[in-house]
Each structure stands twice: as structure tokens, then as C-alpha cells.
Amino acid sequence: MVNGSHGDCDGPHVPAKTIRIDSQITGERELEVILHELRHAADWGQSEEYVRQEAIDVARILWRLGYRRK
């Protein structure tokens, strides 16, 4: 992963973007990283801080609502 992160996403210039997630993370943190990278894939123009905070907030809400990976 880039700069010690747990995930990354191809940039907007790549036609069929690939999202990569560290297979060692689990639980709410995994959900947060997936959401973070999905957000980048959807809108590369948002600031890293905005994407980071949004992923944390949405992951926390979904986790408290009972989201779990099967």
C-alpha cells in the first residue's frame, strides 16, 4: 500500500480503477478503509481530510447499526 496506508485506489486517469485493501485489517477498520477508497474512486477531487473523516463517520454509523462482513 502507499505510504503505509491500508488501502489505495487507482487515479482518475485509469479507465477501470482497482481498489486494493490490506488483507490484514478486519472489522470496523476494514469497513472504514473500503469506504475511504470507494469515496476516492467516486470523486478524486475531494481533499484527503474530507474523505478520511467521511469514511470514519460512515463506518462508525454502519458498524453501530450492525454491519458485519460475512
OpenMM code with the backbone's topology and positions (N, CA, C; nanometers):
from openmm import Vec3, app, unit

residues = "MET VAL ASN GLY SER HIS GLY ASP CYS ASP GLY PRO HIS VAL PRO ALA LYS THR ILE ARG ILE ASP SER GLN ILE THR GLY GLU ARG GLU LEU GLU VAL ILE LEU HIS GLU LEU ARG HIS ALA ALA ASP TRP GLY GLN SER GLU GLU TYR VAL ARG GLN GLU ALA ILE ASP VAL ALA ARG ILE LEU TRP ARG LEU GLY TYR ARG ARG LYS".split()
positions = [
    Vec3(0.0839, -0.1178, 0.0000),
    Vec3(0.0000, 0.0000, 0.0000),
    Vec3(0.0890, 0.1249, 0.0000),
    Vec3(0.0318, 0.2333, -0.0381),
    Vec3(0.1051, 0.3586, -0.0497),
    Vec3(0.1230, 0.4232, 0.0873),
    Vec3(0.2435, 0.4675, 0.1180),
    Vec3(0.2733, 0.5439, 0.2402),
    Vec3(0.2214, 0.4775, 0.3679),
    Vec3(0.2283, 0.3459, 0.3760),
    Vec3(0.1863, 0.2770, 0.4967),
    Vec3(0.0369, 0.2741, 0.5197),
    Vec3(-0.0422, 0.3116, 0.4195),
    Vec3(-0.1873, 0.3092, 0.4347),
    Vec3(-0.2368, 0.1655, 0.4245),
    Vec3(-0.3634, 0.1456, 0.4537),
    Vec3(-0.4220, 0.0124, 0.4472),
    Vec3(-0.5019, -0.0094, 0.3195),
    Vec3(-0.4997, 0.0889, 0.2302),
    Vec3(-0.5700, 0.0746, 0.1039),
    Vec3(-0.5265, 0.1809, 0.0060),
    Vec3(-0.5549, 0.1563, -0.1205),
    Vec3(-0.5323, 0.2590, -0.2213),
    Vec3(-0.6233, 0.2335, -0.3409),
    Vec3(-0.6312, 0.3343, -0.4255),
    Vec3(-0.7214, 0.3321, -0.5402),
    Vec3(-0.6487, 0.3951, -0.6582),
    Vec3(-0.6694, 0.3373, -0.7756),
    Vec3(-0.6125, 0.3967, -0.8965),
    Vec3(-0.6700, 0.5364, -0.9176),
    Vec3(-0.5916, 0.6219, -0.9781),
    Vec3(-0.6312, 0.7595, -1.0034),
    Vec3(-0.7363, 0.7730, -1.1124),
    Vec3(-0.7854, 0.8943, -1.1309),
    Vec3(-0.8947, 0.9191, -1.2252),
    Vec3(-0.8581, 0.8920, -1.3710),
    Vec3(-0.7309, 0.8905, -1.4029),
    Vec3(-0.6875, 0.8663, -1.5404),
    Vec3(-0.6980, 0.7186, -1.5804),
    Vec3(-0.7196, 0.6300, -1.4845),
    Vec3(-0.7278, 0.4862, -1.5117),
    Vec3(-0.8731, 0.4507, -1.5428),
    Vec3(-0.9005, 0.3952, -1.6614),
    Vec3(-1.0395, 0.3679, -1.7009),
    Vec3(-1.1129, 0.2691, -1.6097),
    Vec3(-1.0502, 0.1621, -1.5731),
    Vec3(-1.1140, 0.0608, -1.4875),
    Vec3(-1.0371, 0.0563, -1.3554),
    Vec3(-1.0730, 0.1475, -1.2678),
    Vec3(-0.9994, 0.1610, -1.1420),
    Vec3(-0.9997, 0.0315, -1.0611),
    Vec3(-0.8904, 0.0107, -0.9916),
    Vec3(-0.8794, -0.1006, -0.8978),
    Vec3(-0.8598, -0.0433, -0.7593),
    Vec3(-0.9330, -0.0987, -0.6643),
    Vec3(-0.9174, -0.0632, -0.5241),
    Vec3(-0.8473, -0.1799, -0.4564),
    Vec3(-0.7430, -0.1507, -0.3802),
    Vec3(-0.6680, -0.2527, -0.3090),
    Vec3(-0.6812, -0.2269, -0.1588),
    Vec3(-0.7159, -0.3318, -0.0832),
    Vec3(-0.7339, -0.3225, 0.0614),
    Vec3(-0.6417, -0.4235, 0.1275),
    Vec3(-0.5712, -0.3809, 0.2293),
    Vec3(-0.4817, -0.4677, 0.3060),
    Vec3(-0.5619, -0.5833, 0.3666),
    Vec3(-0.5237, -0.7046, 0.3352),
    Vec3(-0.5972, -0.8228, 0.3825),
    Vec3(-0.5773, -0.8488, 0.5322),
    Vec3(-0.4883, -0.7756, 0.5954),
    Vec3(-0.4608, -0.7967, 0.7376),
    Vec3(-0.5561, -0.7198, 0.8297),
    Vec3(-0.6293, -0.6231, 0.7758),
    Vec3(-0.7199, -0.5468, 0.8611),
    Vec3(-0.8588, -0.6092, 0.8589),
    Vec3(-0.9309, -0.5916, 0.9667),
    Vec3(-1.0639, -0.6509, 0.9797),
    Vec3(-1.1563, -0.5555, 1.0544),
    Vec3(-1.2798, -0.5950, 1.0635),
    Vec3(-1.3756, -0.5236, 1.1466),
    Vec3(-1.4065, -0.3838, 1.0977),
    Vec3(-1.4305, -0.2955, 1.1925),
    Vec3(-1.4697, -0.1584, 1.1600),
    Vec3(-1.3609, -0.0858, 1.0816),
    Vec3(-1.2356, -0.1142, 1.1115),
    Vec3(-1.1256, -0.0501, 1.0385),
    Vec3(-1.1274, -0.0910, 0.8909),
    Vec3(-1.1538, -0.2177, 0.8627),
    Vec3(-1.1637, -0.2631, 0.7243),
    Vec3(-1.2763, -0.1895, 0.6524),
    Vec3(-1.3909, -0.1798, 0.7179),
    Vec3(-1.5039, -0.1080, 0.6604),
    Vec3(-1.4654, 0.0370, 0.6310),
    Vec3(-1.3986, 0.0999, 0.7240),
    Vec3(-1.3557, 0.2394, 0.7058),
    Vec3(-1.2643, 0.2543, 0.5838),
    Vec3(-1.1690, 0.1642, 0.5694),
    Vec3(-1.0746, 0.1725, 0.4567),
    Vec3(-1.1472, 0.1478, 0.3242),
    Vec3(-1.2392, 0.0518, 0.3221),
    Vec3(-1.3173, 0.0263, 0.1998),
    Vec3(-1.3960, 0.1509, 0.1614),
    Vec3(-1.4643, 0.2109, 0.2575),
    Vec3(-1.5412, 0.3324, 0.2292),
    Vec3(-1.4509, 0.4460, 0.1821),
    Vec3(-1.3366, 0.4595, 0.2437),
    Vec3(-1.2397, 0.5633, 0.2072),
    Vec3(-1.1992, 0.5488, 0.0603),
    Vec3(-1.1630, 0.4286, 0.0217),
    Vec3(-1.1170, 0.4078, -0.1158),
    Vec3(-1.2316, 0.4169, -0.2159),
    Vec3(-1.3503, 0.3726, -0.1778),
    Vec3(-1.4671, 0.3898, -0.2657),
    Vec3(-1.4944, 0.5378, -0.2902),
    Vec3(-1.4787, 0.6184, -0.1873),
    Vec3(-1.5022, 0.7634, -0.1999),
    Vec3(-1.4027, 0.8254, -0.2963),
    Vec3(-1.2756, 0.7833, -0.2857),
    Vec3(-1.1751, 0.8329, -0.3809),
    Vec3(-1.2124, 0.7923, -0.5234),
    Vec3(-1.2545, 0.6684, -0.5413),
    Vec3(-1.2890, 0.6210, -0.6755),
    Vec3(-1.4060, 0.7001, -0.7338),
    Vec3(-1.4996, 0.7386, -0.6474),
    Vec3(-1.6182, 0.8112, -0.6928),
    Vec3(-1.5897, 0.9583, -0.7221),
    Vec3(-1.5004, 1.0190, -0.6445),
    Vec3(-1.4743, 1.1630, -0.6593),
    Vec3(-1.3326, 1.1932, -0.6139),
    Vec3(-1.2403, 1.1858, -0.7082),
    Vec3(-1.0983, 1.2054, -0.6782),
    Vec3(-1.0679, 1.3475, -0.6311),
    Vec3(-1.1593, 1.4416, -0.6548),
    Vec3(-1.1334, 1.5817, -0.6254),
    Vec3(-1.1475, 1.6224, -0.4797),
    Vec3(-1.2070, 1.5385, -0.3976),
    Vec3(-1.2222, 1.5736, -0.2558),
    Vec3(-1.0880, 1.5668, -0.1842),
    Vec3(-1.0720, 1.6505, -0.0830),
    Vec3(-0.9465, 1.6513, -0.0066),
    Vec3(-0.9329, 1.5216, 0.0723),
    Vec3(-0.8107, 1.4850, 0.1001),
    Vec3(-0.7838, 1.3643, 0.1789),
    Vec3(-0.8488, 1.3733, 0.3167),
    Vec3(-0.8429, 1.4888, 0.3787),
    Vec3(-0.9034, 1.5053, 0.5116),
    Vec3(-1.0545, 1.4855, 0.5059),
    Vec3(-1.1194, 1.5382, 0.4045),
    Vec3(-1.2637, 1.5217, 0.3888),
    Vec3(-1.2986, 1.3743, 0.3720),
    Vec3(-1.2275, 1.3064, 0.2813),
    Vec3(-1.2521, 1.1645, 0.2553),
    Vec3(-1.2266, 1.0824, 0.3813),
    Vec3(-1.1182, 1.1130, 0.4513),
    Vec3(-1.0831, 1.0401, 0.5738),
    Vec3(-1.1934, 1.0523, 0.6774),
    Vec3(-1.2370, 1.1744, 0.7033),
    Vec3(-1.3386, 1.1959, 0.8069),
    Vec3(-1.4726, 1.1355, 0.7670),
    Vec3(-1.5089, 1.1484, 0.6412),
    Vec3(-1.6348, 1.0893, 0.5944),
    Vec3(-1.6322, 0.9372, 0.6124),
    Vec3(-1.5219, 0.8729, 0.5756),
    Vec3(-1.5111, 0.7272, 0.5896),
    Vec3(-1.5209, 0.6850, 0.7353),
    Vec3(-1.4568, 0.7586, 0.8242),
    Vec3(-1.4626, 0.7279, 0.9678),
    Vec3(-1.6062, 0.7385, 1.0177),
    Vec3(-1.6722, 0.8477, 0.9829),
    Vec3(-1.8089, 0.8712, 1.0303),
    Vec3(-1.9069, 0.7668, 0.9778),
    Vec3(-1.9021, 0.7378, 0.8476),
    Vec3(-1.9956, 0.6423, 0.7888),
    Vec3(-1.9670, 0.5015, 0.8415),
    Vec3(-1.8406, 0.4648, 0.8548),
    Vec3(-1.8060, 0.3326, 0.9084),
    Vec3(-1.8582, 0.3179, 1.0511),
    Vec3(-1.8430, 0.4204, 1.1320),
    Vec3(-1.8906, 0.4156, 1.2704),
    Vec3(-2.0424, 0.3947, 1.2749),
    Vec3(-2.1139, 0.4681, 1.1919),
    Vec3(-2.2605, 0.4560, 1.1884),
    Vec3(-2.3018, 0.3157, 1.1433),
    Vec3(-2.2450, 0.2687, 1.0319),
    Vec3(-2.2811, 0.1365, 0.9812),
    Vec3(-2.2454, 0.0269, 1.0817),
    Vec3(-2.1317, 0.0406, 1.1476),
    Vec3(-2.0892, -0.0596, 1.2459),
    Vec3(-2.1880, -0.0646, 1.3630),
    Vec3(-2.2283, 0.0517, 1.4090),
    Vec3(-2.3245, 0.0575, 1.5204),
    Vec3(-2.4618, 0.0057, 1.4804),
    Vec3(-2.4937, 0.0140, 1.3505),
    Vec3(-2.6210, -0.0397, 1.3011),
    Vec3(-2.6152, -0.1913, 1.2798),
    Vec3(-2.4964, -0.2478, 1.2947),
    Vec3(-2.4832, -0.3930, 1.2866),
    Vec3(-2.4168, -0.4477, 1.1617),
    Vec3(-2.3632, -0.3601, 1.0762),
    Vec3(-2.2942, -0.4109, 0.9569),
    Vec3(-2.1787, -0.4987, 0.9981),
    Vec3(-2.1714, -0.6181, 0.9388),
    Vec3(-2.0578, -0.7075, 0.9574),
    Vec3(-2.0326, -0.7787, 0.8257),
    Vec3(-1.9067, -0.8026, 0.7962),
    Vec3(-1.8707, -0.8740, 0.6732),
    Vec3(-1.8934, -1.0235, 0.6947),
    Vec3(-1.9535, -1.0871, 0.5966),
    Vec3(-1.9778, -1.2323, 0.6061),
    Vec3(-1.8774, -1.3074, 0.5247),
] * unit.nanometer
topology = app.Topology()
chain = topology.addChain("A")
for resn in residues:
    res = topology.addResidue(resn, chain)
    for name in ("N", "CA", "C"):
        topology.addAtom(name, app.Element.getBySymbol(name[0]), res)
